[in-house]
Amino acid sequence: MLQAIPRASVRIVGLLQLALLAGLLASVPVARAASIAKANNVAEGRSAFHANCAPCHGLSARGGARGPDLTAGNWAHGGSDTQISHTITHGVAGTEMPANAFDDAEVRAIIAYLRSLSPPANPLVGGDPIRGQQMFVGSAGCVNCHMVDGHGGHLGPDLSRVGTARAVPYLIDSIREPDKELTGGAPDPNNHYGLPLPYDTVTVTTTAGERLVGVARNEDTFSIQLLAVDQSLHCLLKSETREVIHERRSLMPAYPVSALGTPQLLDLVAYLVSLGRDRAVAVGQSR
């Protein structure tokens, strides 16, 4: 036989349910307001990033010729909000990353935008970095022009940290079509207003008739320092030259599929992607 529930108990349960429902309804506007505020913060960060950071890091923050990929989670100078804020505000000495006079709200908005970006789904498909390293120092001959951790040539950019500085598509383009987007050299620490010289092809003809081809390490109105293809350094006054010709092309040869198959390309890129990444993790953990 069923036992009747006292009316007082029913009333108490009903009041509790109403209180719970009221609390849930009250939390909905608060949660929605927080979501709107977050979306607005991300949108403000996107605008600030596009206006100030995209020229180096790309509109999608996937990196470019001058700035690293900021979506892969490989923060060379620390990945916490505090560390990223310090990098944005103070810049990175010895690199093209300048200090920025953003206020705290702008910095937080930029970080919120960067946090909203998801890593590329497949930054690299396959590829063996061990085979890529063997190719780098062997058959491909990259080490003759590029330095890694103090070993190699000086004619091309130092690749010791390229894995944290360049996106995979850029690395592939640099191998397949090196003329597509020329890399900039290191900035002159004694000239805060001068732009880094690109790794373009420079031909100098001296008044004595000598012809030198290489990359300019430094150049001003009166002189030029040229690193020739044989990696000899020439310091010349412009008065000693007959002509100085800059060509928008790289000294690095192109590697089409006929010269470097896709499996070999992926091995080489896998090795390049690995460079500097362990160091970046260690830096991020130590700060």
PyRosetta script that sets phi, psi and omega in degrees:
from pyrosetta import init, pose_from_sequence

init()
pose = pose_from_sequence("MLQAIPRASVRIVGLLQLALLAGLLASVPVARAASIAKANNVAEGRSAFHANCAPCHGLSARGGARGPDLTAGNWAHGGSDTQISHTITHGVAGTEMPANAFDDAEVRAIIAYLRSLSPPANPLVGGDPIRGQQMFVGSAGCVNCHMVDGHGGHLGPDLSRVGTARAVPYLIDSIREPDKELTGGAPDPNNHYGLPLPYDTVTVTTTAGERLVGVARNEDTFSIQLLAVDQSLHCLLKSETREVIHERRSLMPAYPVSALGTPQLLDLVAYLVSLGRDRAVAVGQSR")
pose.set_psi(1, 128.9)
pose.set_omega(1, -178.1)
pose.set_phi(2, -71.3)
pose.set_psi(2, 141.3)
pose.set_omega(2, 179.3)
pose.set_phi(3, -100.2)
pose.set_psi(3, 131.1)
pose.set_omega(3, -178.4)
pose.set_phi(4, -68.8)
pose.set_psi(4, 139.8)
pose.set_omega(4, 178.0)
pose.set_phi(5, -87.6)
pose.set_psi(5, 129.7)
pose.set_omega(5, -179.2)
pose.set_phi(6, -59.8)
pose.set_psi(6, 143.6)
pose.set_omega(6, -179.0)
pose.set_phi(7, -60.9)
pose.set_psi(7, -33.8)
pose.set_omega(7, -179.8)
pose.set_phi(8, -62.4)
pose.set_psi(8, -39.7)
pose.set_omega(8, 179.2)
pose.set_phi(9, -65.9)
pose.set_psi(9, -41.2)
pose.set_omega(9, 178.5)
pose.set_phi(10, -61.8)
pose.set_psi(10, -40.9)
pose.set_omega(10, -179.0)
pose.set_phi(11, -64.2)
pose.set_psi(11, -41.4)
pose.set_omega(11, -179.6)
pose.set_phi(12, -64.4)
pose.set_psi(12, -44.6)
pose.set_omega(12, 178.7)
pose.set_phi(13, -61.9)
pose.set_psi(13, -40.2)
pose.set_omega(13, 179.3)
pose.set_phi(14, -64.4)
pose.set_psi(14, -40.2)
pose.set_omega(14, 178.2)
pose.set_phi(15, -65.3)
pose.set_psi(15, -39.9)
pose.set_omega(15, 178.0)
pose.set_phi(16, -62.9)
pose.set_psi(16, -41.6)
pose.set_omega(16, 179.1)
pose.set_phi(17, -64.0)
pose.set_psi(17, -41.7)
pose.set_omega(17, 178.6)
pose.set_phi(18, -63.9)
pose.set_psi(18, -39.6)
pose.set_omega(18, 179.1)
pose.set_phi(19, -64.9)
pose.set_psi(19, -41.6)
pose.set_omega(19, 179.2)
pose.set_phi(20, -64.2)
pose.set_psi(20, -43.4)
pose.set_omega(20, 179.6)
pose.set_phi(21, -63.7)
pose.set_psi(21, -40.2)
pose.set_omega(21, 179.3)
pose.set_phi(22, -63.5)
pose.set_psi(22, -40.2)
pose.set_omega(22, 177.9)
pose.set_phi(23, -63.8)
pose.set_psi(23, -41.1)
pose.set_omega(23, 179.1)
pose.set_phi(24, -65.3)
pose.set_psi(24, -43.4)
pose.set_omega(24, -179.7)
pose.set_phi(25, -65.1)
pose.set_psi(25, -35.1)
pose.set_omega(25, 179.5)
pose.set_phi(26, -69.3)
pose.set_psi(26, -31.2)
pose.set_omega(26, -178.3)
pose.set_phi(27, -76.4)
pose.set_psi(27, -21.8)
pose.set_omega(27, -178.0)
pose.set_phi(28, -62.3)
pose.set_psi(28, -50.6)
pose.set_omega(28, 178.1)
pose.set_phi(29, -60.9)
pose.set_psi(29, -36.2)
pose.set_omega(29, 179.9)
pose.set_phi(30, -64.5)
pose.set_psi(30, -45.9)
pose.set_omega(30, 179.8)
pose.set_phi(31, -64.3)
pose.set_psi(31, -40.8)
pose.set_omega(31, 179.8)
pose.set_phi(32, -65.2)
pose.set_psi(32, -40.6)
pose.set_omega(32, 179.4)
pose.set_phi(33, -63.6)
pose.set_psi(33, -39.5)
pose.set_omega(33, 178.3)
pose.set_phi(34, -64.9)
pose.set_psi(34, -39.6)
pose.set_omega(34, 179.4)
pose.set_phi(35, -65.4)
pose.set_psi(35, -41.0)
pose.set_omega(35, 179.2)
pose.set_phi(36, -65.7)
pose.set_psi(36, -42.1)
pose.set_omega(36, 179.5)
pose.set_phi(37, -62.5)
pose.set_psi(37, -40.4)
pose.set_omega(37, 178.5)
pose.set_phi(38, -64.2)
pose.set_psi(38, -44.3)
pose.set_omega(38, 179.6)
pose.set_phi(39, -62.3)
pose.set_psi(39, -41.0)
pose.set_omega(39, 178.5)
pose.set_phi(40, -64.4)
pose.set_psi(40, -39.5)
pose.set_omega(40, 179.4)
pose.set_phi(41, -63.7)
pose.set_psi(41, -42.8)
pose.set_omega(41, 178.1)
pose.set_phi(42, -64.0)
pose.set_psi(42, -41.8)
pose.set_omega(42, 179.7)
pose.set_phi(43, -63.8)
pose.set_psi(43, -41.2)
pose.set_omega(43, 177.0)
pose.set_phi(44, -64.3)
pose.set_psi(44, -40.4)
pose.set_omega(44, 177.9)
pose.set_phi(45, -64.4)
pose.set_psi(45, -38.3)
pose.set_omega(45, 178.1)
pose.set_phi(46, -62.5)
pose.set_psi(46, -44.0)
pose.set_omega(46, 179.8)
pose.set_phi(47, -63.4)
pose.set_psi(47, -44.7)
pose.set_omega(47, 179.3)
pose.set_phi(48, -65.0)
pose.set_psi(48, -38.4)
pose.set_omega(48, 179.5)
pose.set_phi(49, -65.3)
pose.set_psi(49, -47.1)
pose.set_omega(49, -178.5)
pose.set_phi(50, -61.9)
pose.set_psi(50, -36.6)
pose.set_omega(50, -177.3)
pose.set_phi(51, -76.3)
pose.set_psi(51, -31.2)
pose.set_omega(51, -171.1)
pose.set_phi(52, -118.1)
pose.set_psi(52, -29.0)
pose.set_omega(52, -171.1)
pose.set_phi(53, -109.4)
pose.set_psi(53, -25.6)
pose.set_omega(53, -175.0)
pose.set_phi(54, -61.4)
pose.set_psi(54, -32.3)
pose.set_omega(54, 179.3)
pose.set_phi(55, -55.3)
pose.set_psi(55, -29.0)
pose.set_omega(55, 179.3)
pose.set_phi(56, -102.6)
pose.set_psi(56, -38.2)
pose.set_omega(56, -173.2)
pose.set_phi(57, -99.3)
pose.set_psi(57, -3.3)
pose.set_omega(57, 179.8)
pose.set_phi(58, 86.0)
pose.set_psi(58, 152.3)
pose.set_omega(58, -178.2)
pose.set_phi(59, -60.4)
pose.set_psi(59, -32.5)
pose.set_omega(59, -179.1)
pose.set_phi(60, -94.5)
pose.set_psi(60, 4.4)
pose.set_omega(60, -178.6)
pose.set_phi(61, 65.0)
pose.set_psi(61, 20.4)
pose.set_omega(61, -179.3)
pose.set_phi(62, -89.5)
pose.set_psi(62, 7.4)
pose.set_omega(62, 176.7)
pose.set_phi(63, 94.2)
pose.set_psi(63, 165.6)
pose.set_omega(63, 179.8)
pose.set_phi(64, -159.0)
pose.set_psi(64, -152.2)
pose.set_omega(64, -176.6)
pose.set_phi(65, -73.3)
pose.set_psi(65, -22.4)
pose.set_omega(65, -174.0)
pose.set_phi(66, -116.5)
pose.set_psi(66, -26.5)
pose.set_omega(66, -176.0)
pose.set_phi(67, -122.6)
pose.set_psi(67, 153.9)
pose.set_omega(67, -178.5)
pose.set_phi(68, -78.2)
pose.set_psi(68, 166.4)
pose.set_omega(68, 172.6)
pose.set_phi(69, -68.9)
pose.set_psi(69, 125.0)
pose.set_omega(69, -178.0)
pose.set_phi(70, -104.2)
pose.set_psi(70, 13.2)
pose.set_omega(70, -178.0)
pose.set_phi(71, -110.1)
pose.set_psi(71, -9.1)
pose.set_omega(71, -172.7)
pose.set_phi(72, -89.1)
pose.set_psi(72, -6.6)
pose.set_omega(72, 179.0)
pose.set_phi(73, 80.7)
pose.set_psi(73, 11.9)
pose.set_omega(73, 179.0)
pose.set_phi(74, -101.1)
pose.set_psi(74, 84.9)
pose.set_omega(74, -175.8)
pose.set_phi(75, -90.5)
pose.set_psi(75, 105.7)
pose.set_omega(75, -175.0)
pose.set_phi(76, -66.3)
pose.set_psi(76, -22.0)
pose.set_omega(76, -176.6)
pose.set_phi(77, -121.4)
pose.set_psi(77, 28.9)
pose.set_omega(77, 177.0)
pose.set_phi(78, 102.1)
pose.set_psi(78, 134.4)
pose.set_omega(78, -173.5)
pose.set_phi(79, -108.8)
pose.set_psi(79, 5.1)
pose.set_omega(79, 175.3)
pose.set_phi(80, -76.5)
pose.set_psi(80, 162.9)
pose.set_omega(80, 178.7)
pose.set_phi(81, -57.9)
pose.set_psi(81, -40.6)
pose.set_omega(81, -180.0)
pose.set_phi(82, -63.7)
pose.set_psi(82, -42.7)
pose.set_omega(82, -178.7)
pose.set_phi(83, -69.3)
pose.set_psi(83, -41.1)
pose.set_omega(83, 178.1)
pose.set_phi(84, -65.5)
pose.set_psi(84, -39.8)
pose.set_omega(84, 177.0)
pose.set_phi(85, -60.1)
pose.set_psi(85, -40.9)
pose.set_omega(85, 179.1)
pose.set_phi(86, -64.6)
pose.set_psi(86, -41.2)
pose.set_omega(86, 178.9)
pose.set_phi(87, -63.2)
pose.set_psi(87, -43.8)
pose.set_omega(87, -179.7)
pose.set_phi(88, -64.9)
pose.set_psi(88, -44.4)
pose.set_omega(88, -173.2)
pose.set_phi(89, -75.9)
pose.set_psi(89, -42.4)
pose.set_omega(89, -173.4)
pose.set_phi(90, -103.0)
pose.set_psi(90, -10.8)
pose.set_omega(90, -177.5)
pose.set_phi(91, 73.4)
pose.set_psi(91, -173.7)
pose.set_omega(91, -180.0)
pose.set_phi(92, -129.0)
pose.set_psi(92, 115.5)
pose.set_omega(92, -178.4)
pose.set_phi(93, -60.3)
pose.set_psi(93, 139.9)
pose.set_omega(93, 177.9)
pose.set_phi(94, 81.3)
pose.set_psi(94, 3.7)
pose.set_omega(94, 177.7)
pose.set_phi(95, -126.5)
pose.set_psi(95, -179.5)
pose.set_omega(95, 178.1)
pose.set_phi(96, -83.9)
pose.set_psi(96, 0.3)
pose.set_omega(96, 179.3)
pose.set_phi(97, -78.7)
pose.set_psi(97, 110.7)
pose.set_omega(97, -176.6)
pose.set_phi(98, -88.9)
pose.set_psi(98, 166.3)
pose.set_omega(98, 169.0)
pose.set_phi(99, -72.7)
pose.set_psi(99, 150.1)
pose.set_omega(99, -177.8)
pose.set_phi(100, -129.8)
pose.set_psi(100, 137.2)
pose.set_omega(100, -177.8)
pose.set_phi(101, -91.4)
pose.set_psi(101, 49.9)
pose.set_omega(101, 175.6)
pose.set_phi(102, -80.4)
pose.set_psi(102, 150.1)
pose.set_omega(102, 171.5)
pose.set_phi(103, -81.3)
pose.set_psi(103, 170.7)
pose.set_omega(103, -174.1)
pose.set_phi(104, -59.5)
pose.set_psi(104, -39.2)
pose.set_omega(104, -179.0)
pose.set_phi(105, -64.3)
pose.set_psi(105, -40.0)
pose.set_omega(105, 178.7)
pose.set_phi(106, -65.3)
pose.set_psi(106, -42.3)
pose.set_omega(106, 179.4)
pose.set_phi(107, -62.2)
pose.set_psi(107, -45.0)
pose.set_omega(107, 179.1)
pose.set_phi(108, -61.9)
pose.set_psi(108, -37.9)
pose.set_omega(108, 179.6)
pose.set_phi(109, -66.5)
pose.set_psi(109, -41.9)
pose.set_omega(109, 178.4)
pose.set_phi(110, -63.2)
pose.set_psi(110, -42.2)
pose.set_omega(110, 178.7)
pose.set_phi(111, -64.3)
pose.set_psi(111, -40.6)
pose.set_omega(111, 177.9)
pose.set_phi(112, -60.9)
pose.set_psi(112, -40.1)
pose.set_omega(112, 177.5)
pose.set_phi(113, -64.3)
pose.set_psi(113, -45.5)
pose.set_omega(113, 180.0)
pose.set_phi(114, -62.7)
pose.set_psi(114, -37.7)
pose.set_omega(114, 178.5)
pose.set_phi(115, -66.9)
pose.set_psi(115, -25.6)
pose.set_omega(115, -178.2)
pose.set_phi(116, -78.6)
pose.set_psi(116, -13.1)
pose.set_omega(116, -176.9)
pose.set_phi(117, -83.0)
pose.set_psi(117, 134.2)
pose.set_omega(117, 178.4)
pose.set_phi(118, -93.8)
pose.set_psi(118, 146.8)
pose.set_omega(118, 178.5)
pose.set_phi(119, -62.4)
pose.set_psi(119, 156.1)
pose.set_omega(119, 175.3)
pose.set_phi(120, -58.2)
pose.set_psi(120, 140.9)
pose.set_omega(120, -175.7)
pose.set_phi(121, -60.0)
pose.set_psi(121, -45.9)
pose.set_omega(121, -179.7)
pose.set_phi(122, -133.7)
pose.set_psi(122, 80.2)
pose.set_omega(122, -177.8)
pose.set_phi(123, -63.0)
pose.set_psi(123, -26.5)
pose.set_omega(123, 178.7)
pose.set_phi(124, -155.4)
pose.set_psi(124, 127.0)
pose.set_omega(124, 179.3)
pose.set_phi(125, -103.1)
pose.set_psi(125, 113.7)
pose.set_omega(125, 179.9)
pose.set_phi(126, 70.8)
pose.set_psi(126, -165.9)
pose.set_omega(126, 179.7)
pose.set_phi(127, 100.1)
pose.set_psi(127, 129.6)
pose.set_omega(127, -179.8)
pose.set_phi(128, -109.1)
pose.set_psi(128, 112.6)
pose.set_omega(128, -177.4)
pose.set_phi(129, -64.5)
pose.set_psi(129, -27.0)
pose.set_omega(129, 178.3)
pose.set_phi(130, -67.4)
pose.set_psi(130, -47.3)
pose.set_omega(130, 176.6)
pose.set_phi(131, -64.2)
pose.set_psi(131, -36.1)
pose.set_omega(131, 178.5)
pose.set_phi(132, -63.7)
pose.set_psi(132, -39.2)
pose.set_omega(132, 177.7)
pose.set_phi(133, -65.5)
pose.set_psi(133, -41.6)
pose.set_omega(133, 178.7)
pose.set_phi(134, -61.8)
pose.set_psi(134, -38.3)
pose.set_omega(134, 178.4)
pose.set_phi(135, -69.4)
pose.set_psi(135, -39.9)
pose.set_omega(135, -178.6)
pose.set_phi(136, -58.7)
pose.set_psi(136, -45.2)
pose.set_omega(136, -177.8)
pose.set_phi(137, -91.2)
pose.set_psi(137, -8.8)
pose.set_omega(137, -176.1)
pose.set_phi(138, -116.4)
pose.set_psi(138, -103.6)
pose.set_omega(138, -168.7)
pose.set_phi(139, -61.7)
pose.set_psi(139, -37.1)
pose.set_omega(139, -178.8)
pose.set_phi(140, -77.5)
pose.set_psi(140, -22.4)
pose.set_omega(140, 176.1)
pose.set_phi(141, 69.3)
pose.set_psi(141, 21.0)
pose.set_omega(141, -177.7)
pose.set_phi(142, -62.5)
pose.set_psi(142, -33.9)
pose.set_omega(142, -175.5)
pose.set_phi(143, -65.7)
pose.set_psi(143, -18.0)
pose.set_omega(143, 179.5)
pose.set_phi(144, -66.7)
pose.set_psi(144, -26.3)
pose.set_omega(144, -178.4)
pose.set_phi(145, -116.9)
pose.set_psi(145, -23.3)
pose.set_omega(145, -175.1)
pose.set_phi(146, -113.9)
pose.set_psi(146, 141.4)
pose.set_omega(146, 179.3)
pose.set_phi(147, -101.3)
pose.set_psi(147, 142.1)
pose.set_omega(147, 173.1)
pose.set_phi(148, -133.0)
pose.set_psi(148, 118.0)
pose.set_omega(148, 179.1)
pose.set_phi(149, 52.0)
pose.set_psi(149, 44.1)
pose.set_omega(149, 174.4)
pose.set_phi(150, 85.8)
pose.set_psi(150, 0.4)
pose.set_omega(150, -179.2)
pose.set_phi(151, -120.0)
pose.set_psi(151, 127.7)
pose.set_omega(151, 177.6)
pose.set_phi(152, 130.2)
pose.set_psi(152, -167.9)
pose.set_omega(152, -175.9)
pose.set_phi(153, -88.5)
pose.set_psi(153, 174.4)
pose.set_omega(153, -176.0)
pose.set_phi(154, -114.2)
pose.set_psi(154, -5.0)
pose.set_omega(154, -172.3)
pose.set_phi(155, -69.4)
pose.set_psi(155, -36.5)
pose.set_omega(155, -179.5)
pose.set_phi(156, -104.6)
pose.set_psi(156, 177.2)
pose.set_omega(156, 179.7)
pose.set_phi(157, -62.0)
pose.set_psi(157, 147.6)
pose.set_omega(157, 173.4)
pose.set_phi(158, -70.0)
pose.set_psi(158, 127.9)
pose.set_omega(158, -174.8)
pose.set_phi(159, -106.3)
pose.set_psi(159, 15.8)
pose.set_omega(159, -174.1)
pose.set_phi(160, -59.8)
pose.set_psi(160, -28.9)
pose.set_omega(160, -178.1)
pose.set_phi(161, -123.0)
pose.set_psi(161, 21.8)
pose.set_omega(161, -172.4)
pose.set_phi(162, -63.5)
pose.set_psi(162, -26.3)
pose.set_omega(162, 179.9)
pose.set_phi(163, -64.7)
pose.set_psi(163, -27.8)
pose.set_omega(163, 177.6)
pose.set_phi(164, -98.5)
pose.set_psi(164, -8.6)
pose.set_omega(164, -174.3)
pose.set_phi(165, -104.8)
pose.set_psi(165, -20.2)
pose.set_omega(165, -174.4)
pose.set_phi(166, -133.1)
pose.set_psi(166, 143.2)
pose.set_omega(166, 177.3)
pose.set_phi(167, -77.3)
pose.set_psi(167, 156.7)
pose.set_omega(167, -178.6)
pose.set_phi(168, -58.6)
pose.set_psi(168, -46.6)
pose.set_omega(168, 178.8)
pose.set_phi(169, -57.5)
pose.set_psi(169, -37.4)
pose.set_omega(169, 179.0)
pose.set_phi(170, -65.8)
pose.set_psi(170, -40.9)
pose.set_omega(170, 178.9)
pose.set_phi(171, -62.0)
pose.set_psi(171, -42.9)
pose.set_omega(171, 179.5)
pose.set_phi(172, -63.1)
pose.set_psi(172, -45.9)
pose.set_omega(172, 178.9)
pose.set_phi(173, -62.4)
pose.set_psi(173, -36.5)
pose.set_omega(173, -179.1)
pose.set_phi(174, -64.8)
pose.set_psi(174, -28.1)
pose.set_omega(174, 178.8)
pose.set_phi(175, -86.0)
pose.set_psi(175, -46.2)
pose.set_omega(175, -177.7)
pose.set_phi(176, -73.4)
pose.set_psi(176, -44.7)
pose.set_omega(176, -175.7)
pose.set_phi(177, -134.2)
pose.set_psi(177, 76.2)
pose.set_omega(177, -175.4)
pose.set_phi(178, -62.5)
pose.set_psi(178, -18.9)
pose.set_omega(178, 178.7)
pose.set_phi(179, -81.7)
pose.set_psi(179, -10.6)
pose.set_omega(179, -172.1)
pose.set_phi(180, -62.1)
pose.set_psi(180, -44.7)
pose.set_omega(180, -179.8)
pose.set_phi(181, -148.7)
pose.set_psi(181, 105.5)
pose.set_omega(181, -174.7)
pose.set_phi(182, -73.4)
pose.set_psi(182, 137.8)
pose.set_omega(182, 177.8)
pose.set_phi(183, -76.1)
pose.set_psi(183, 143.6)
pose.set_omega(183, 175.6)
pose.set_phi(184, -89.1)
pose.set_psi(184, 147.1)
pose.set_omega(184, 178.3)
pose.set_phi(185, -78.1)
pose.set_psi(185, -179.5)
pose.set_omega(185, 178.4)
pose.set_phi(186, -68.1)
pose.set_psi(186, 142.2)
pose.set_omega(186, 178.5)
pose.set_phi(187, -68.3)
pose.set_psi(187, 151.4)
pose.set_omega(187, 178.3)
pose.set_phi(188, -76.8)
pose.set_psi(188, 115.7)
pose.set_omega(188, -177.5)
pose.set_phi(189, -65.4)
pose.set_psi(189, -17.1)
pose.set_omega(189, -180.0)
pose.set_phi(190, -93.7)
pose.set_psi(190, -2.5)
pose.set_omega(190, -178.9)
pose.set_phi(191, -135.8)
pose.set_psi(191, 95.6)
pose.set_omega(191, -176.4)
pose.set_phi(192, -74.5)
pose.set_psi(192, -11.2)
pose.set_omega(192, -176.5)
pose.set_phi(193, -105.3)
pose.set_psi(193, -14.3)
pose.set_omega(193, -179.1)
pose.set_phi(194, -80.8)
pose.set_psi(194, 142.1)
pose.set_omega(194, 177.8)
pose.set_phi(195, -81.6)
pose.set_psi(195, 144.1)
pose.set_omega(195, 176.8)
pose.set_phi(196, -59.9)
pose.set_psi(196, 139.5)
pose.set_omega(196, 178.8)
pose.set_phi(197, -73.8)
pose.set_psi(197, 135.4)
pose.set_omega(197, 177.8)
pose.set_phi(198, -74.6)
pose.set_psi(198, 159.5)
pose.set_omega(198, 175.7)
pose.set_phi(199, -82.5)
pose.set_psi(199, 64.7)
pose.set_omega(199, 176.7)
pose.set_phi(200, -96.2)
pose.set_psi(200, 173.1)
pose.set_omega(200, -179.9)
pose.set_phi(201, -87.9)
pose.set_psi(201, 125.7)
pose.set_omega(201, -179.0)
pose.set_phi(202, -120.0)
pose.set_psi(202, 129.0)
pose.set_omega(202, 176.8)
pose.set_phi(203, -115.5)
pose.set_psi(203, 123.7)
pose.set_omega(203, -179.9)
pose.set_phi(204, -115.9)
pose.set_psi(204, 129.3)
pose.set_omega(204, 173.5)
pose.set_phi(205, -113.0)
pose.set_psi(205, 121.7)
pose.set_omega(205, -177.4)
pose.set_phi(206, -83.0)
pose.set_psi(206, 166.5)
pose.set_omega(206, 178.5)
pose.set_phi(207, -66.6)
pose.set_psi(207, -20.0)
pose.set_omega(207, 177.4)
pose.set_phi(208, -84.4)
pose.set_psi(208, -2.6)
pose.set_omega(208, 177.7)
pose.set_phi(209, 94.8)
pose.set_psi(209, 0.6)
pose.set_omega(209, 179.2)
pose.set_phi(210, -75.0)
pose.set_psi(210, 137.0)
pose.set_omega(210, -179.5)
pose.set_phi(211, -112.7)
pose.set_psi(211, 122.6)
pose.set_omega(211, -178.3)
pose.set_phi(212, -120.8)
pose.set_psi(212, 134.5)
pose.set_omega(212, 179.0)
pose.set_phi(213, -123.0)
pose.set_psi(213, 133.8)
pose.set_omega(213, 179.3)
pose.set_phi(214, 178.7)
pose.set_psi(214, -148.6)
pose.set_omega(214, 177.7)
pose.set_phi(215, -121.8)
pose.set_psi(215, 145.4)
pose.set_omega(215, 179.7)
pose.set_phi(216, -81.2)
pose.set_psi(216, 126.7)
pose.set_omega(216, 175.3)
pose.set_phi(217, -89.7)
pose.set_psi(217, -28.6)
pose.set_omega(217, 176.5)
pose.set_phi(218, -160.5)
pose.set_psi(218, 146.3)
pose.set_omega(218, 179.5)
pose.set_phi(219, -156.6)
pose.set_psi(219, 137.4)
pose.set_omega(219, 173.0)
pose.set_phi(220, -139.8)
pose.set_psi(220, -167.3)
pose.set_omega(220, -176.2)
pose.set_phi(221, -62.9)
pose.set_psi(221, -28.8)
pose.set_omega(221, -170.1)
pose.set_phi(222, -111.1)
pose.set_psi(222, -14.0)
pose.set_omega(222, -174.8)
pose.set_phi(223, -152.1)
pose.set_psi(223, 166.6)
pose.set_omega(223, 175.9)
pose.set_phi(224, -147.0)
pose.set_psi(224, 138.8)
pose.set_omega(224, 172.3)
pose.set_phi(225, -109.5)
pose.set_psi(225, 116.9)
pose.set_omega(225, -174.2)
pose.set_phi(226, -116.1)
pose.set_psi(226, 127.8)
pose.set_omega(226, 171.3)
pose.set_phi(227, -95.6)
pose.set_psi(227, 109.4)
pose.set_omega(227, -175.4)
pose.set_phi(228, -75.2)
pose.set_psi(228, 167.9)
pose.set_omega(228, -177.0)
pose.set_phi(229, -62.6)
pose.set_psi(229, -23.1)
pose.set_omega(229, 175.1)
pose.set_phi(230, -86.4)
pose.set_psi(230, 8.5)
pose.set_omega(230, 177.2)
pose.set_phi(231, 65.3)
pose.set_psi(231, 25.9)
pose.set_omega(231, 170.1)
pose.set_phi(232, -91.5)
pose.set_psi(232, 141.2)
pose.set_omega(232, -176.7)
pose.set_phi(233, -97.5)
pose.set_psi(233, 131.1)
pose.set_omega(233, -179.6)
pose.set_phi(234, -121.9)
pose.set_psi(234, 123.2)
pose.set_omega(234, 177.3)
pose.set_phi(235, -107.3)
pose.set_psi(235, 110.8)
pose.set_omega(235, -171.5)
pose.set_phi(236, -125.2)
pose.set_psi(236, 142.2)
pose.set_omega(236, 168.4)
pose.set_phi(237, -80.1)
pose.set_psi(237, 145.0)
pose.set_omega(237, 179.1)
pose.set_phi(238, -61.4)
pose.set_psi(238, -27.3)
pose.set_omega(238, 178.2)
pose.set_phi(239, -67.0)
pose.set_psi(239, -17.0)
pose.set_omega(239, 178.9)
pose.set_phi(240, -92.5)
pose.set_psi(240, -0.6)
pose.set_omega(240, -176.7)
pose.set_phi(241, -112.0)
pose.set_psi(241, 147.9)
pose.set_omega(241, 175.4)
pose.set_phi(242, -88.1)
pose.set_psi(242, -38.6)
pose.set_omega(242, 176.4)
pose.set_phi(243, -158.8)
pose.set_psi(243, 150.9)
pose.set_omega(243, 175.5)
pose.set_phi(244, -127.2)
pose.set_psi(244, 116.3)
pose.set_omega(244, -175.1)
pose.set_phi(245, -114.9)
pose.set_psi(245, 124.7)
pose.set_omega(245, 173.3)
pose.set_phi(246, -100.9)
pose.set_psi(246, 129.3)
pose.set_omega(246, 175.7)
pose.set_phi(247, -118.1)
pose.set_psi(247, 134.7)
pose.set_omega(247, -178.8)
pose.set_phi(248, -79.9)
pose.set_psi(248, 68.6)
pose.set_omega(248, 175.4)
pose.set_phi(249, -150.1)
pose.set_psi(249, 155.3)
pose.set_omega(249, -177.8)
pose.set_phi(250, -90.5)
pose.set_psi(250, 148.5)
pose.set_omega(250, 172.8)
pose.set_phi(251, -72.1)
pose.set_psi(251, -17.3)
pose.set_omega(251, -180.0)
pose.set_phi(252, -73.4)
pose.set_psi(252, 132.0)
pose.set_omega(252, 178.3)
pose.set_phi(253, -71.9)
pose.set_psi(253, 151.3)
pose.set_omega(253, 175.3)
pose.set_phi(254, -75.2)
pose.set_psi(254, 149.2)
pose.set_omega(254, 178.1)
pose.set_phi(255, -122.1)
pose.set_psi(255, 81.0)
pose.set_omega(255, 176.1)
pose.set_phi(256, -69.2)
pose.set_psi(256, 176.1)
pose.set_omega(256, -178.3)
pose.set_phi(257, -58.0)
pose.set_psi(257, -34.3)
pose.set_omega(257, -179.2)
pose.set_phi(258, -65.3)
pose.set_psi(258, -26.1)
pose.set_omega(258, -179.8)
pose.set_phi(259, -98.0)
pose.set_psi(259, -28.2)
pose.set_omega(259, -178.3)
pose.set_phi(260, -144.9)
pose.set_psi(260, 106.9)
pose.set_omega(260, -178.0)
pose.set_phi(261, -64.6)
pose.set_psi(261, 162.2)
pose.set_omega(261, -178.5)
pose.set_phi(262, -58.7)
pose.set_psi(262, -44.1)
pose.set_omega(262, 178.4)
pose.set_phi(263, -60.4)
pose.set_psi(263, -40.5)
pose.set_omega(263, 179.0)
pose.set_phi(264, -67.7)
pose.set_psi(264, -38.2)
pose.set_omega(264, 177.5)
pose.set_phi(265, -60.6)
pose.set_psi(265, -45.0)
pose.set_omega(265, -179.0)
pose.set_phi(266, -65.5)
pose.set_psi(266, -36.3)
pose.set_omega(266, 175.9)
pose.set_phi(267, -62.3)
pose.set_psi(267, -46.0)
pose.set_omega(267, -178.3)
pose.set_phi(268, -64.6)
pose.set_psi(268, -43.0)
pose.set_omega(268, 179.6)
pose.set_phi(269, -67.1)
pose.set_psi(269, -37.2)
pose.set_omega(269, 177.3)
pose.set_phi(270, -59.6)
pose.set_psi(270, -39.0)
pose.set_omega(270, 177.4)
pose.set_phi(271, -67.4)
pose.set_psi(271, -44.6)
pose.set_omega(271, -179.6)
pose.set_phi(272, -62.3)
pose.set_psi(272, -40.1)
pose.set_omega(272, 179.5)
pose.set_phi(273, -62.7)
pose.set_psi(273, -30.9)
pose.set_omega(273, -178.5)
pose.set_phi(274, -74.9)
pose.set_psi(274, -18.3)
pose.set_omega(274, -173.9)
pose.set_phi(275, -72.2)
pose.set_psi(275, 123.5)
pose.set_omega(275, 177.6)
pose.set_phi(276, 87.3)
pose.set_psi(276, -12.5)
pose.set_omega(276, -173.9)
pose.set_phi(277, -72.7)
pose.set_psi(277, -40.8)
pose.set_omega(277, 176.9)
pose.set_phi(278, -62.1)
pose.set_psi(278, -39.4)
pose.set_omega(278, 179.7)
pose.set_phi(279, -65.8)
pose.set_psi(279, -37.5)
pose.set_omega(279, 179.6)
pose.set_phi(280, -65.1)
pose.set_psi(280, -40.6)
pose.set_omega(280, 177.8)
pose.set_phi(281, -62.8)
pose.set_psi(281, -43.0)
pose.set_omega(281, -179.6)
pose.set_phi(282, -63.3)
pose.set_psi(282, -40.9)
pose.set_omega(282, 178.9)
pose.set_phi(283, -63.7)
pose.set_psi(283, -43.3)
pose.set_omega(283, -179.2)
pose.set_phi(284, -64.4)
pose.set_psi(284, -34.3)
pose.set_omega(284, -179.1)
pose.set_phi(285, -78.0)
pose.set_psi(285, -25.0)
pose.set_omega(285, -174.2)
pose.set_phi(286, -87.0)
pose.set_psi(286, -9.8)
pose.set_omega(286, -176.0)
pose.set_phi(287, -103.1)
pose.dump_pdb("model.pdb")
